[in-house]
């Protein structure tokens, strides 16, 4: 999960809220709250190979975050209260594809 601007209190609060929520639901969350440019964080996320990246950016004030699926490169905008269900669906879909290809 990447808060784009760590100086923006709203982005940091939304990222922290989602981190707690997803961790409580049993997901392993890597919160990149470093004081780096967004591009550096995105590149590191891709290098690590995380299956899903949640970007908390300017639309966090409107309760919207972006979710990127690494495998397809597809991005979707999701309301904060729908993130957990969306992640569950995306990860379940990738697990099924992995099993089908095994």
Gaussian input, Z-matrix of N, CA and C with variables (Angstrom, degrees):
# hf/3-21g

backbone

0 1
 N
 C     1     B1
 C     2     B2     1     A1
 N     3     B3     2     A2     1     D1
 C     4     B4     3     A3     2     D2
 C     5     B5     4     A4     3     D3
 N     6     B6     5     A5     4     D4
 C     7     B7     6     A6     5     D5
 C     8     B8     7     A7     6     D6
 N     9     B9     8     A8     7     D7
 C    10    B10     9     A9     8     D8
 C    11    B11    10    A10     9     D9
 N    12    B12    11    A11    10    D10
 C    13    B13    12    A12    11    D11
 C    14    B14    13    A13    12    D12
 N    15    B15    14    A14    13    D13
 C    16    B16    15    A15    14    D14
 C    17    B17    16    A16    15    D15
 N    18    B18    17    A17    16    D16
 C    19    B19    18    A18    17    D17
 C    20    B20    19    A19    18    D18
 N    21    B21    20    A20    19    D19
 C    22    B22    21    A21    20    D20
 C    23    B23    22    A22    21    D21
 N    24    B24    23    A23    22    D22
 C    25    B25    24    A24    23    D23
 C    26    B26    25    A25    24    D24
 N    27    B27    26    A26    25    D25
 C    28    B28    27    A27    26    D26
 C    29    B29    28    A28    27    D27
 N    30    B30    29    A29    28    D28
 C    31    B31    30    A30    29    D29
 C    32    B32    31    A31    30    D30
 N    33    B33    32    A32    31    D31
 C    34    B34    33    A33    32    D32
 C    35    B35    34    A34    33    D33
 N    36    B36    35    A35    34    D34
 C    37    B37    36    A36    35    D35
 C    38    B38    37    A37    36    D36
 N    39    B39    38    A38    37    D37
 C    40    B40    39    A39    38    D38
 C    41    B41    40    A40    39    D39
 N    42    B42    41    A41    40    D40
 C    43    B43    42    A42    41    D41
 C    44    B44    43    A43    42    D42
 N    45    B45    44    A44    43    D43
 C    46    B46    45    A45    44    D44
 C    47    B47    46    A46    45    D45
 N    48    B48    47    A47    46    D46
 C    49    B49    48    A48    47    D47
 C    50    B50    49    A49    48    D48
 N    51    B51    50    A50    49    D49
 C    52    B52    51    A51    50    D50
 C    53    B53    52    A52    51    D51
 N    54    B54    53    A53    52    D52
 C    55    B55    54    A54    53    D53
 C    56    B56    55    A55    54    D54
 N    57    B57    56    A56    55    D55
 C    58    B58    57    A57    56    D56
 C    59    B59    58    A58    57    D57
 N    60    B60    59    A59    58    D58
 C    61    B61    60    A60    59    D59
 C    62    B62    61    A61    60    D60
 N    63    B63    62    A62    61    D61
 C    64    B64    63    A63    62    D62
 C    65    B65    64    A64    63    D63
 N    66    B66    65    A65    64    D64
 C    67    B67    66    A66    65    D65
 C    68    B68    67    A67    66    D66
 N    69    B69    68    A68    67    D67
 C    70    B70    69    A69    68    D68
 C    71    B71    70    A70    69    D69
 N    72    B72    71    A71    70    D70
 C    73    B73    72    A72    71    D71
 C    74    B74    73    A73    72    D72
 N    75    B75    74    A74    73    D73
 C    76    B76    75    A75    74    D74
 C    77    B77    76    A76    75    D75
 N    78    B78    77    A77    76    D76
 C    79    B79    78    A78    77    D77
 C    80    B80    79    A79    78    D78
 N    81    B81    80    A80    79    D79
 C    82    B82    81    A81    80    D80
 C    83    B83    82    A82    81    D81
 N    84    B84    83    A83    82    D82
 C    85    B85    84    A84    83    D83
 C    86    B86    85    A85    84    D84
 N    87    B87    86    A86    85    D85
 C    88    B88    87    A87    86    D86
 C    89    B89    88    A88    87    D87
 N    90    B90    89    A89    88    D88
 C    91    B91    90    A90    89    D89
 C    92    B92    91    A91    90    D90
 N    93    B93    92    A92    91    D91
 C    94    B94    93    A93    92    D92
 C    95    B95    94    A94    93    D93
 N    96    B96    95    A95    94    D94
 C    97    B97    96    A96    95    D95
 C    98    B98    97    A97    96    D96
 N    99    B99    98    A98    97    D97
 C   100   B100    99    A99    98    D98
 C   101   B101   100   A100    99    D99
 N   102   B102   101   A101   100   D100
 C   103   B103   102   A102   101   D101
 C   104   B104   103   A103   102   D102
 N   105   B105   104   A104   103   D103
 C   106   B106   105   A105   104   D104
 C   107   B107   106   A106   105   D105
 N   108   B108   107   A107   106   D106
 C   109   B109   108   A108   107   D107
 C   110   B110   109   A109   108   D108
 N   111   B111   110   A110   109   D109
 C   112   B112   111   A111   110   D110
 C   113   B113   112   A112   111   D111
 N   114   B114   113   A113   112   D112
 C   115   B115   114   A114   113   D113
 C   116   B116   115   A115   114   D114
 N   117   B117   116   A116   115   D115
 C   118   B118   117   A117   116   D116
 C   119   B119   118   A118   117   D117
 N   120   B120   119   A119   118   D118
 C   121   B121   120   A120   119   D119
 C   122   B122   121   A121   120   D120
 N   123   B123   122   A122   121   D121
 C   124   B124   123   A123   122   D122
 C   125   B125   124   A124   123   D123
 N   126   B126   125   A125   124   D124
 C   127   B127   126   A126   125   D125
 C   128   B128   127   A127   126   D126
 N   129   B129   128   A128   127   D127
 C   130   B130   129   A129   128   D128
 C   131   B131   130   A130   129   D129
 N   132   B132   131   A131   130   D130
 C   133   B133   132   A132   131   D131
 C   134   B134   133   A133   132   D132
 N   135   B135   134   A134   133   D133
 C   136   B136   135   A135   134   D134
 C   137   B137   136   A136   135   D135
 N   138   B138   137   A137   136   D136
 C   139   B139   138   A138   137   D137
 C   140   B140   139   A139   138   D138
 N   141   B141   140   A140   139   D139
 C   142   B142   141   A141   140   D140
 C   143   B143   142   A142   141   D141
 N   144   B144   143   A143   142   D142
 C   145   B145   144   A144   143   D143
 C   146   B146   145   A145   144   D144
 N   147   B147   146   A146   145   D145
 C   148   B148   147   A147   146   D146
 C   149   B149   148   A148   147   D147
 N   150   B150   149   A149   148   D148
 C   151   B151   150   A150   149   D149
 C   152   B152   151   A151   150   D150
 N   153   B153   152   A152   151   D151
 C   154   B154   153   A153   152   D152
 C   155   B155   154   A154   153   D153
 N   156   B156   155   A155   154   D154
 C   157   B157   156   A156   155   D155
 C   158   B158   157   A157   156   D156
 N   159   B159   158   A158   157   D157
 C   160   B160   159   A159   158   D158
 C   161   B161   160   A160   159   D159
 N   162   B162   161   A161   160   D160
 C   163   B163   162   A162   161   D161
 C   164   B164   163   A163   162   D162
 N   165   B165   164   A164   163   D163
 C   166   B166   165   A165   164   D164
 C   167   B167   166   A166   165   D165
 N   168   B168   167   A167   166   D166
 C   169   B169   168   A168   167   D167
 C   170   B170   169   A169   168   D168
 N   171   B171   170   A170   169   D169
 C   172   B172   171   A171   170   D170
 C   173   B173   172   A172   171   D171
 N   174   B174   173   A173   172   D172
 C   175   B175   174   A174   173   D173
 C   176   B176   175   A175   174   D174
 N   177   B177   176   A176   175   D175
 C   178   B178   177   A177   176   D176
 C   179   B179   178   A178   177   D177
 N   180   B180   179   A179   178   D178
 C   181   B181   180   A180   179   D179
 C   182   B182   181   A181   180   D180
 N   183   B183   182   A182   181   D181
 C   184   B184   183   A183   182   D182
 C   185   B185   184   A184   183   D183
 N   186   B186   185   A185   184   D184
 C   187   B187   186   A186   185   D185
 C   188   B188   187   A187   186   D186
 N   189   B189   188   A188   187   D187
 C   190   B190   189   A189   188   D188
 C   191   B191   190   A190   189   D189
 N   192   B192   191   A191   190   D190
 C   193   B193   192   A192   191   D191
 C   194   B194   193   A193   192   D192
 N   195   B195   194   A194   193   D193
 C   196   B196   195   A195   194   D194
 C   197   B197   196   A196   195   D195
 N   198   B198   197   A197   196   D196
 C   199   B199   198   A198   197   D197
 C   200   B200   199   A199   198   D198
 N   201   B201   200   A200   199   D199
 C   202   B202   201   A201   200   D200
 C   203   B203   202   A202   201   D201
 N   204   B204   203   A203   202   D202
 C   205   B205   204   A204   203   D203
 C   206   B206   205   A205   204   D204
 N   207   B207   206   A206   205   D205
 C   208   B208   207   A207   206   D206
 C   209   B209   208   A208   207   D207
 N   210   B210   209   A209   208   D208
 C   211   B211   210   A210   209   D209
 C   212   B212   211   A211   210   D210
 N   213   B213   212   A212   211   D211
 C   214   B214   213   A213   212   D212
 C   215   B215   214   A214   213   D213
 N   216   B216   215   A215   214   D214
 C   217   B217   216   A216   215   D215
 C   218   B218   217   A217   216   D216
 N   219   B219   218   A218   217   D217
 C   220   B220   219   A219   218   D218
 C   221   B221   220   A220   219   D219
 N   222   B222   221   A221   220   D220
 C   223   B223   222   A222   221   D221
 C   224   B224   223   A223   222   D222
 N   225   B225   224   A224   223   D223
 C   226   B226   225   A225   224   D224
 C   227   B227   226   A226   225   D225
 N   228   B228   227   A227   226   D226
 C   229   B229   228   A228   227   D227
 C   230   B230   229   A229   228   D228
 N   231   B231   230   A230   229   D229
 C   232   B232   231   A231   230   D230
 C   233   B233   232   A232   231   D231
 N   234   B234   233   A233   232   D232
 C   235   B235   234   A234   233   D233
 C   236   B236   235   A235   234   D234
 N   237   B237   236   A236   235   D235
 C   238   B238   237   A237   236   D236
 C   239   B239   238   A238   237   D237
 N   240   B240   239   A239   238   D238
 C   241   B241   240   A240   239   D239
 C   242   B242   241   A241   240   D240
 N   243   B243   242   A242   241   D241
 C   244   B244   243   A243   242   D242
 C   245   B245   244   A244   243   D243
 N   246   B246   245   A245   244   D244
 C   247   B247   246   A246   245   D245
 C   248   B248   247   A247   246   D246
 N   249   B249   248   A248   247   D247
 C   250   B250   249   A249   248   D248
 C   251   B251   250   A250   249   D249
 N   252   B252   251   A251   250   D250
 C   253   B253   252   A252   251   D251
 C   254   B254   253   A253   252   D252
 N   255   B255   254   A254   253   D253
 C   256   B256   255   A255   254   D254
 C   257   B257   256   A256   255   D255
 N   258   B258   257   A257   256   D256
 C   259   B259   258   A258   257   D257
 C   260   B260   259   A259   258   D258
 N   261   B261   260   A260   259   D259
 C   262   B262   261   A261   260   D260
 C   263   B263   262   A262   261   D261
 N   264   B264   263   A263   262   D262
 C   265   B265   264   A264   263   D263
 C   266   B266   265   A265   264   D264
 N   267   B267   266   A266   265   D265
 C   268   B268   267   A267   266   D266
 C   269   B269   268   A268   267   D267
 N   270   B270   269   A269   268   D268
 C   271   B271   270   A270   269   D269
 C   272   B272   271   A271   270   D270
 N   273   B273   272   A272   271   D271
 C   274   B274   273   A273   272   D272
 C   275   B275   274   A274   273   D273
 N   276   B276   275   A275   274   D274
 C   277   B277   276   A276   275   D275
 C   278   B278   277   A277   276   D276
 N   279   B279   278   A278   277   D277
 C   280   B280   279   A279   278   D278
 C   281   B281   280   A280   279   D279
 N   282   B282   281   A281   280   D280
 C   283   B283   282   A282   281   D281
 C   284   B284   283   A283   282   D282
 N   285   B285   284   A284   283   D283
 C   286   B286   285   A285   284   D284
 C   287   B287   286   A286   285   D285
 N   288   B288   287   A287   286   D286
 C   289   B289   288   A288   287   D287
 C   290   B290   289   A289   288   D288
 N   291   B291   290   A290   289   D289
 C   292   B292   291   A291   290   D290
 C   293   B293   292   A292   291   D291
 N   294   B294   293   A293   292   D292
 C   295   B295   294   A294   293   D293
 C   296   B296   295   A295   294   D294
 N   297   B297   296   A296   295   D295
 C   298   B298   297   A297   296   D296
 C   299   B299   298   A298   297   D297
 N   300   B300   299   A299   298   D298
 C   301   B301   300   A300   299   D299
 C   302   B302   301   A301   300   D300
 N   303   B303   302   A302   301   D301
 C   304   B304   303   A303   302   D302
 C   305   B305   304   A304   303   D303

   B1=1.4329
   B2=1.5172
   B3=1.3268
   B4=1.4541
   B5=1.5260
   B6=1.3353
   B7=1.4659
   B8=1.5328
   B9=1.3238
   B10=1.4572
   B11=1.5233
   B12=1.3199
   B13=1.4612
   B14=1.5236
   B15=1.3229
   B16=1.4637
   B17=1.5250
   B18=1.3240
   B19=1.4765
   B20=1.5224
   B21=1.3261
   B22=1.4609
   B23=1.5264
   B24=1.3224
   B25=1.4688
   B26=1.5270
   B27=1.3212
   B28=1.4658
   B29=1.5167
   B30=1.3288
   B31=1.4649
   B32=1.5228
   B33=1.3169
   B34=1.4590
   B35=1.5258
   B36=1.3297
   B37=1.4668
   B38=1.5233
   B39=1.3337
   B40=1.4728
   B41=1.5272
   B42=1.3236
   B43=1.4653
   B44=1.5303
   B45=1.3268
   B46=1.4653
   B47=1.5277
   B48=1.3339
   B49=1.4641
   B50=1.5283
   B51=1.3297
   B52=1.4623
   B53=1.5274
   B54=1.3208
   B55=1.4629
   B56=1.5281
   B57=1.3189
   B58=1.4646
   B59=1.5251
   B60=1.3292
   B61=1.4614
   B62=1.5309
   B63=1.3173
   B64=1.4646
   B65=1.5275
   B66=1.3291
   B67=1.4589
   B68=1.5204
   B69=1.3288
   B70=1.4671
   B71=1.5255
   B72=1.3363
   B73=1.4675
   B74=1.5269
   B75=1.3458
   B76=1.4591
   B77=1.5162
   B78=1.3241
   B79=1.4574
   B80=1.5218
   B81=1.3225
   B82=1.4611
   B83=1.5281
   B84=1.3189
   B85=1.4571
   B86=1.5198
   B87=1.3264
   B88=1.4543
   B89=1.5245
   B90=1.3317
   B91=1.4612
   B92=1.5220
   B93=1.3245
   B94=1.4667
   B95=1.5265
   B96=1.3290
   B97=1.4599
   B98=1.5281
   B99=1.3360
   B100=1.4624
   B101=1.5275
   B102=1.2961
   B103=1.4637
   B104=1.5344
   B105=1.3082
   B106=1.4658
   B107=1.5252
   B108=1.3299
   B109=1.4648
   B110=1.5260
   B111=1.3246
   B112=1.4640
   B113=1.5237
   B114=1.3341
   B115=1.4641
   B116=1.5148
   B117=1.3183
   B118=1.4647
   B119=1.5281
   B120=1.3187
   B121=1.4694
   B122=1.5289
   B123=1.3472
   B124=1.4657
   B125=1.5240
   B126=1.3265
   B127=1.4657
   B128=1.5275
   B129=1.3251
   B130=1.4665
   B131=1.5225
   B132=1.3184
   B133=1.4654
   B134=1.5316
   B135=1.3350
   B136=1.4665
   B137=1.5259
   B138=1.3333
   B139=1.4641
   B140=1.5221
   B141=1.3188
   B142=1.4677
   B143=1.5284
   B144=1.3174
   B145=1.4579
   B146=1.5175
   B147=1.3166
   B148=1.4605
   B149=1.5274
   B150=1.3283
   B151=1.4673
   B152=1.5293
   B153=1.3258
   B154=1.4652
   B155=1.5208
   B156=1.3372
   B157=1.4681
   B158=1.5225
   B159=1.3290
   B160=1.4533
   B161=1.5222
   B162=1.3138
   B163=1.4542
   B164=1.5213
   B165=1.3284
   B166=1.4616
   B167=1.5269
   B168=1.3271
   B169=1.4545
   B170=1.5159
   B171=1.3306
   B172=1.4599
   B173=1.5237
   B174=1.3125
   B175=1.4635
   B176=1.5270
   B177=1.3418
   B178=1.4730
   B179=1.5172
   B180=1.3210
   B181=1.4666
   B182=1.5279
   B183=1.3386
   B184=1.4687
   B185=1.5208
   B186=1.3504
   B187=1.4617
   B188=1.5128
   B189=1.3377
   B190=1.4673
   B191=1.5213
   B192=1.3325
   B193=1.4649
   B194=1.5230
   B195=1.3240
   B196=1.4607
   B197=1.5136
   B198=1.3146
   B199=1.4563
   B200=1.5265
   B201=1.3396
   B202=1.4618
   B203=1.5153
   B204=1.3190
   B205=1.4572
   B206=1.5212
   B207=1.3110
   B208=1.4651
   B209=1.5205
   B210=1.3117
   B211=1.4603
   B212=1.5299
   B213=1.3398
   B214=1.4670
   B215=1.5239
   B216=1.3312
   B217=1.4589
   B218=1.5164
   B219=1.3198
   B220=1.4616
   B221=1.5268
   B222=1.3286
   B223=1.4576
   B224=1.5218
   B225=1.3224
   B226=1.4618
   B227=1.5234
   B228=1.3227
   B229=1.4560
   B230=1.5206
   B231=1.3361
   B232=1.4597
   B233=1.5224
   B234=1.3193
   B235=1.4600
   B236=1.5240
   B237=1.3182
   B238=1.4647
   B239=1.5260
   B240=1.3254
   B241=1.4624
   B242=1.5312
   B243=1.3374
   B244=1.4615
   B245=1.5338
   B246=1.3344
   B247=1.4661
   B248=1.5204
   B249=1.3180
   B250=1.4742
   B251=1.5193
   B252=1.3285
   B253=1.4619
   B254=1.5220
   B255=1.3324
   B256=1.4610
   B257=1.5273
   B258=1.3226
   B259=1.4669
   B260=1.5359
   B261=1.3211
   B262=1.4689
   B263=1.5235
   B264=1.3196
   B265=1.4634
   B266=1.5321
   B267=1.3207
   B268=1.4690
   B269=1.5223
   B270=1.3139
   B271=1.4694
   B272=1.5194
   B273=1.3090
   B274=1.4683
   B275=1.5232
   B276=1.3236
   B277=1.4612
   B278=1.5136
   B279=1.3381
   B280=1.4717
   B281=1.5128
   B282=1.3376
   B283=1.4695
   B284=1.5233
   B285=1.3338
   B286=1.4498
   B287=1.5202
   B288=1.3395
   B289=1.4580
   B290=1.5187
   B291=1.3348
   B292=1.4549
   B293=1.5220
   B294=1.3305
   B295=1.4717
   B296=1.5233
   B297=1.3402
   B298=1.4630
   B299=1.5212
   B300=1.3297
   B301=1.4602
   B302=1.5167
   B303=1.3240
   B304=1.4570
   B305=1.5171
   A1=108.25
   A2=115.19
   A3=119.85
   A4=110.61
   A5=117.04
   A6=118.39
   A7=106.89
   A8=117.56
   A9=121.72
   A10=111.28
   A11=117.08
   A12=121.41
   A13=109.35
   A14=117.34
   A15=120.69
   A16=112.32
   A17=117.28
   A18=120.18
   A19=111.29
   A20=117.04
   A21=122.45
   A22=108.54
   A23=115.74
   A24=120.79
   A25=112.76
   A26=117.42
   A27=120.56
   A28=110.68
   A29=117.00
   A30=120.20
   A31=110.83
   A32=116.61
   A33=120.67
   A34=110.48
   A35=117.36
   A36=120.92
   A37=111.52
   A38=116.89
   A39=120.44
   A40=110.00
   A41=117.28
   A42=120.62
   A43=110.79
   A44=116.89
   A45=120.60
   A46=111.15
   A47=116.21
   A48=120.87
   A49=110.88
   A50=116.45
   A51=120.31
   A52=111.62
   A53=116.45
   A54=121.01
   A55=109.92
   A56=116.78
   A57=121.05
   A58=111.38
   A59=116.01
   A60=121.04
   A61=111.65
   A62=116.39
   A63=119.93
   A64=111.59
   A65=117.25
   A66=120.67
   A67=110.38
   A68=116.91
   A69=121.18
   A70=111.45
   A71=116.50
   A72=120.85
   A73=111.74
   A74=117.26
   A75=120.36
   A76=115.33
   A77=117.98
   A78=120.75
   A79=110.35
   A80=116.05
   A81=120.97
   A82=106.59
   A83=115.48
   A84=120.78
   A85=109.46
   A86=115.78
   A87=121.39
   A88=106.24
   A89=116.04
   A90=122.14
   A91=108.39
   A92=116.25
   A93=120.92
   A94=108.60
   A95=114.93
   A96=120.02
   A97=111.77
   A98=115.72
   A99=120.26
   A100=110.07
   A101=115.50
   A102=122.28
   A103=109.00
   A104=116.39
   A105=123.65
   A106=109.16
   A107=115.75
   A108=120.29
   A109=109.01
   A110=115.19
   A111=120.24
   A112=111.30
   A113=117.86
   A114=120.84
   A115=112.85
   A116=116.61
   A117=121.07
   A118=109.50
   A119=116.06
   A120=120.42
   A121=111.02
   A122=116.75
   A123=120.07
   A124=110.81
   A125=116.73
   A126=120.94
   A127=110.75
   A128=116.66
   A129=119.95
   A130=110.97
   A131=116.61
   A132=120.96
   A133=110.33
   A134=115.94
   A135=119.91
   A136=111.49
   A137=116.65
   A138=120.17
   A139=112.27
   A140=115.56
   A141=120.21
   A142=110.08
   A143=116.36
   A144=120.49
   A145=113.89
   A146=116.99
   A147=120.03
   A148=110.00
   A149=118.49
   A150=120.37
   A151=113.46
   A152=117.01
   A153=121.76
   A154=108.18
   A155=115.60
   A156=119.64
   A157=108.20
   A158=115.70
   A159=121.10
   A160=106.74
   A161=115.95
   A162=121.45
   A163=108.93
   A164=114.85
   A165=121.29
   A166=106.16
   A167=115.74
   A168=120.91
   A169=112.93
   A170=115.10
   A171=121.57
   A172=113.64
   A173=117.42
   A174=120.48
   A175=112.73
   A176=117.12
   A177=120.40
   A178=110.48
   A179=117.47
   A180=121.31
   A181=111.16
   A182=116.50
   A183=121.63
   A184=111.74
   A185=117.36
   A186=121.77
   A187=113.56
   A188=117.08
   A189=121.02
   A190=109.67
   A191=116.04
   A192=122.43
   A193=108.20
   A194=115.62
   A195=121.14
   A196=109.09
   A197=116.40
   A198=121.27
   A199=107.72
   A200=115.58
   A201=121.36
   A202=109.13
   A203=115.75
   A204=121.84
   A205=106.77
   A206=116.38
   A207=120.95
   A208=112.06
   A209=117.26
   A210=121.73
   A211=112.45
   A212=116.86
   A213=120.64
   A214=112.99
   A215=116.74
   A216=120.71
   A217=112.96
   A218=116.21
   A219=121.29
   A220=110.78
   A221=115.80
   A222=120.66
   A223=109.23
   A224=115.28
   A225=121.49
   A226=108.67
   A227=114.90
   A228=119.72
   A229=107.91
   A230=114.80
   A231=120.58
   A232=108.88
   A233=115.65
   A234=119.57
   A235=108.98
   A236=116.16
   A237=121.57
   A238=111.50
   A239=117.67
   A240=119.61
   A241=113.26
   A242=117.81
   A243=121.66
   A244=112.75
   A245=116.74
   A246=120.69
   A247=111.88
   A248=117.66
   A249=119.85
   A250=111.11
   A251=118.21
   A252=120.28
   A253=111.47
   A254=116.95
   A255=120.94
   A256=110.73
   A257=116.63
   A258=120.61
   A259=109.90
   A260=116.65
   A261=120.10
   A262=110.81
   A263=116.89
   A264=120.76
   A265=110.65
   A266=116.51
   A267=120.21
   A268=111.91
   A269=116.58
   A270=119.24
   A271=111.36
   A272=116.99
   A273=119.88
   A274=109.65
   A275=116.40
   A276=120.79
   A277=111.84
   A278=116.89
   A279=119.14
   A280=110.76
   A281=118.02
   A282=120.53
   A283=110.63
   A284=116.66
   A285=120.35
   A286=111.28
   A287=116.74
   A288=119.67
   A289=110.22
   A290=116.79
   A291=120.56
   A292=109.94
   A293=116.08
   A294=119.62
   A295=110.80
   A296=115.92
   A297=119.19
   A298=110.80
   A299=117.20
   A300=120.82
   A301=113.19
   A302=117.61
   A303=120.90
   A304=111.48
   D1=134.17
   D2=-174.72
   D3=-126.04
   D4=109.50
   D5=166.16
   D6=-78.08
   D7=119.57
   D8=-173.48
   D9=-63.35
   D10=-45.04
   D11=-177.61
   D12=-119.76
   D13=102.90
   D14=-177.21
   D15=-72.86
   D16=-4.97
   D17=174.87
   D18=-89.30
   D19=-9.90
   D20=179.46
   D21=-89.76
   D22=111.50
   D23=-176.22
   D24=-59.47
   D25=-35.76
   D26=-179.80
   D27=-65.84
   D28=-45.24
   D29=179.98
   D30=-62.94
   D31=-42.85
   D32=179.68
   D33=-64.60
   D34=-41.86
   D35=-179.80
   D36=-64.94
   D37=-42.39
   D38=178.99
   D39=-65.43
   D40=-43.09
   D41=179.11
   D42=-62.11
   D43=-43.71
   D44=178.64
   D45=-63.16
   D46=-42.24
   D47=179.49
   D48=-61.62
   D49=-46.31
   D50=179.85
   D51=-67.33
   D52=-37.14
   D53=177.18
   D54=-58.67
   D55=-49.27
   D56=179.85
   D57=-63.33
   D58=-44.11
   D59=-178.11
   D60=-63.18
   D61=-48.18
   D62=-177.86
   D63=-69.97
   D64=-37.20
   D65=177.14
   D66=-63.88
   D67=-42.44
   D68=178.12
   D69=-63.46
   D70=-27.99
   D71=179.23
   D72=-83.63
   D73=-1.35
   D74=175.28
   D75=100.06
   D76=6.97
   D77=178.70
   D78=-87.89
   D79=147.99
   D80=172.40
   D81=-88.50
   D82=119.00
   D83=-175.78
   D84=-115.08
   D85=132.31
   D86=173.55
   D87=-109.63
   D88=108.43
   D89=-179.57
   D90=-94.95
   D91=113.54
   D92=-178.99
   D93=-93.37
   D94=86.34
   D95=-178.17
   D96=-101.01
   D97=24.03
   D98=177.39
   D99=-66.74
   D100=155.61
   D101=178.82
   D102=-87.05
   D103=55.77
   D104=179.82
   D105=-112.99
   D106=163.69
   D107=174.50
   D108=-66.15
   D109=153.95
   D110=-178.63
   D111=-58.33
   D112=-40.09
   D113=-178.73
   D114=-59.99
   D115=-37.99
   D116=177.87
   D117=-64.46
   D118=-43.82
   D119=-179.78
   D120=-65.05
   D121=-41.77
   D122=178.78
   D123=-62.90
   D124=-44.65
   D125=179.92
   D126=-61.41
   D127=-44.07
   D128=179.23
   D129=-63.82
   D130=-39.58
   D131=178.22
   D132=-60.02
   D133=-43.55
   D134=179.28
   D135=-66.69
   D136=-39.23
   D137=179.68
   D138=-64.84
   D139=-38.06
   D140=179.27
   D141=-68.50
   D142=-31.82
   D143=177.92
   D144=87.59
   D145=31.63
   D146=178.89
   D147=-65.84
   D148=135.89
   D149=-174.89
   D150=-70.13
   D151=-29.65
   D152=-178.13
   D153=-136.00
   D154=134.78
   D155=176.07
   D156=-119.58
   D157=127.47
   D158=176.08
   D159=-104.47
   D160=121.63
   D161=179.70
   D162=-107.60
   D163=122.31
   D164=178.28
   D165=-103.53
   D166=105.50
   D167=-175.33
   D168=-121.48
   D169=-147.30
   D170=-175.22
   D171=-59.75
   D172=-30.59
   D173=-177.55
   D174=-78.72
   D175=-0.66
   D176=178.10
   D177=-58.87
   D178=-33.02
   D179=178.67
   D180=-63.02
   D181=-26.02
   D182=177.39
   D183=-94.80
   D184=4.48
   D185=179.66
   D186=78.16
   D187=29.02
   D188=-178.46
   D189=-125.39
   D190=136.03
   D191=174.80
   D192=-126.11
   D193=167.49
   D194=178.77
   D195=-109.84
   D196=135.43
   D197=176.14
   D198=-117.26
   D199=127.99
   D200=178.77
   D201=-113.48
   D202=130.94
   D203=175.74
   D204=-93.30
   D205=116.67
   D206=-174.59
   D207=-60.56
   D208=-43.21
   D209=-173.32
   D210=-60.85
   D211=-39.55
   D212=-176.67
   D213=-103.41
   D214=-19.17
   D215=-175.15
   D216=80.27
   D217=-1.18
   D218=-179.04
   D219=-69.98
   D220=141.30
   D221=175.38
   D222=-122.46
   D223=144.26
   D224=176.61
   D225=-134.82
   D226=144.96
   D227=173.85
   D228=-94.78
   D229=134.74
   D230=-173.35
   D231=-135.46
   D232=143.41
   D233=173.18
   D234=-68.90
   D235=145.91
   D236=-175.98
   D237=-54.68
   D238=-39.71
   D239=-177.56
   D240=-74.78
   D241=-5.22
   D242=178.16
   D243=-107.49
   D244=1.10
   D245=-174.88
   D246=-61.85
   D247=-47.62
   D248=-176.30
   D249=-60.08
   D250=-45.48
   D251=179.55
   D252=-65.66
   D253=-39.26
   D254=179.88
   D255=-64.35
   D256=-44.84
   D257=178.88
   D258=-61.75
   D259=-42.47
   D260=179.37
   D261=-59.68
   D262=-43.11
   D263=179.90
   D264=-66.68
   D265=-44.83
   D266=-178.42
   D267=-64.31
   D268=-43.86
   D269=-179.09
   D270=-70.99
   D271=-34.88
   D272=176.67
   D273=-64.26
   D274=-41.53
   D275=178.46
   D276=-62.85
   D277=-40.27
   D278=-179.80
   D279=-71.60
   D280=-33.14
   D281=176.02
   D282=-64.36
   D283=-42.18
   D284=179.81
   D285=-64.37
   D286=-39.89
   D287=178.09
   D288=-65.41
   D289=-39.51
   D290=-179.71
   D291=-63.96
   D292=-43.96
   D293=179.92
   D294=-65.15
   D295=-37.85
   D296=-178.89
   D297=-67.85
   D298=-31.07
   D299=-179.24
   D300=-86.42
   D301=-10.47
   D302=-175.65
   D303=-75.14

